[in-house]
Amino acid sequence: MSKDTPTSTSGERTRAVESLDRTFRALADERRRKTLWYLDRHETADLTDLADHLSDGSEDAARRAYTSLYHKHLPMLSAAGLVEYEAESERVVLTTDTEPLEVVLDSMGKLAE
């Protein structure tokens, strides 16, 4: 990048890279990808139902899935702009903002060129 590039462009690039990094981190985990797949088919889910779907069916596994979704996976997916999650109501909704995924796909296309 040249020295003559305005700093706003540099700041925009930094924000874009940070957004891309958040999206890739969110997509890196299998449980988060399965969550997105489930929400793609159902649009919205109750946290308990989602945990049941992601577990092997045992109560202990469902409880572990619930805890990891609540504390780790859903906040990360939300930070990446992929889901909307309200902890109070325990509802998870696939976001209609497709920009994070579009950024990933655009970046992948540019890498392939």
C-alpha positions as CSV (number, residue, x, y, z in Angstrom):
1,M,0.0,0.0,0.0
2,S,1.4,3.4,-0.9
3,K,2.2,6.2,1.6
4,D,-0.3,8.4,-0.2
5,T,-3.3,6.2,0.6
6,P,-5.7,8.2,2.9
7,T,-5.8,6.9,6.5
8,S,-9.6,6.4,6.2
9,T,-8.9,3.7,3.6
10,S,-6.5,2.1,6.0
11,G,-9.0,2.2,8.8
12,E,-11.7,0.8,6.5
13,R,-9.4,-2.0,5.4
14,T,-8.5,-2.8,9.1
15,R,-12.3,-3.0,10.0
16,A,-12.9,-5.2,6.9
17,V,-10.0,-7.5,7.9
18,E,-11.3,-7.7,11.5
19,S,-14.8,-8.5,10.3
20,L,-13.4,-11.2,8.0
21,D,-11.3,-12.6,10.9
22,R,-14.4,-12.8,13.1
23,T,-16.3,-14.6,10.4
24,F,-13.6,-17.1,9.8
25,R,-13.2,-17.8,13.5
26,A,-16.9,-18.3,13.8
27,L,-17.0,-20.7,10.9
28,A,-13.9,-22.6,12.1
29,D,-15.8,-24.7,14.6
30,E,-18.0,-27.6,13.6
31,R,-20.6,-26.9,16.3
32,R,-21.0,-23.3,15.1
33,R,-21.3,-24.5,11.5
34,K,-23.9,-27.1,12.5
35,T,-25.8,-24.3,14.4
36,L,-25.8,-22.2,11.2
37,W,-27.0,-25.1,9.1
38,Y,-29.8,-25.8,11.6
39,L,-30.9,-22.2,11.6
40,D,-30.7,-22.0,7.8
41,R,-33.4,-24.7,7.8
42,H,-35.5,-23.5,10.8
43,E,-34.7,-19.7,10.8
44,T,-35.1,-19.5,14.5
45,A,-34.6,-21.8,17.5
46,D,-35.0,-22.1,21.2
47,L,-31.6,-22.6,22.8
48,T,-32.7,-25.8,24.5
49,D,-33.9,-27.3,21.1
50,L,-30.7,-26.3,19.4
51,A,-28.6,-27.9,22.2
52,D,-30.7,-31.1,21.9
53,H,-30.2,-31.1,18.1
54,L,-26.4,-30.7,18.5
55,S,-26.0,-33.4,21.2
56,D,-26.0,-37.2,21.0
57,G,-29.4,-37.3,22.7
58,S,-28.3,-37.9,26.2
59,E,-29.3,-35.4,28.9
60,D,-25.6,-34.8,29.9
61,A,-24.5,-34.1,26.3
62,A,-27.5,-31.7,25.8
63,R,-26.5,-29.9,29.0
64,R,-22.9,-29.6,27.8
65,A,-24.0,-28.4,24.4
66,Y,-26.3,-25.8,26.0
67,T,-23.5,-24.5,28.1
68,S,-21.1,-24.2,25.3
69,L,-23.6,-22.6,23.0
70,Y,-24.6,-20.1,25.7
71,H,-21.1,-19.1,26.8
72,K,-19.0,-19.5,23.7
73,H,-20.6,-20.4,20.4
74,L,-23.6,-18.1,20.2
75,P,-21.7,-15.0,21.4
76,M,-19.1,-15.7,18.7
77,L,-21.6,-16.2,16.0
78,S,-23.4,-13.0,17.1
79,A,-20.1,-11.0,17.2
80,A,-19.5,-12.1,13.6
81,G,-23.0,-10.9,12.6
82,L,-24.2,-14.3,11.7
83,V,-26.9,-14.8,14.3
84,E,-29.0,-12.7,16.6
85,Y,-29.1,-14.1,20.1
86,E,-31.0,-12.8,23.1
87,A,-29.8,-14.6,26.2
88,E,-32.8,-13.5,28.2
89,S,-35.3,-15.1,25.9
90,E,-32.9,-17.9,24.8
91,R,-34.0,-17.4,21.1
92,V,-31.5,-17.7,18.3
93,V,-32.3,-16.3,14.9
94,L,-30.2,-16.5,11.7
95,T,-29.4,-12.9,10.8
96,T,-30.7,-11.5,7.5
97,D,-27.4,-9.5,7.3
98,T,-25.4,-11.6,4.8
99,E,-22.5,-9.1,4.6
100,P,-20.2,-11.2,6.8
101,L,-20.6,-14.2,4.5
102,E,-20.5,-12.1,1.4
103,V,-17.1,-10.7,2.6
104,V,-15.8,-14.2,3.0
105,L,-17.0,-15.3,-0.4
106,D,-15.6,-12.2,-2.1
107,S,-12.3,-12.7,-0.4
108,M,-12.2,-16.3,-1.5
109,G,-13.0,-15.3,-5.0
110,K,-10.1,-12.7,-5.0
111,L,-7.7,-15.4,-3.7
112,A,-8.7,-17.7,-6.5
113,E,-8.0,-15.1,-9.2
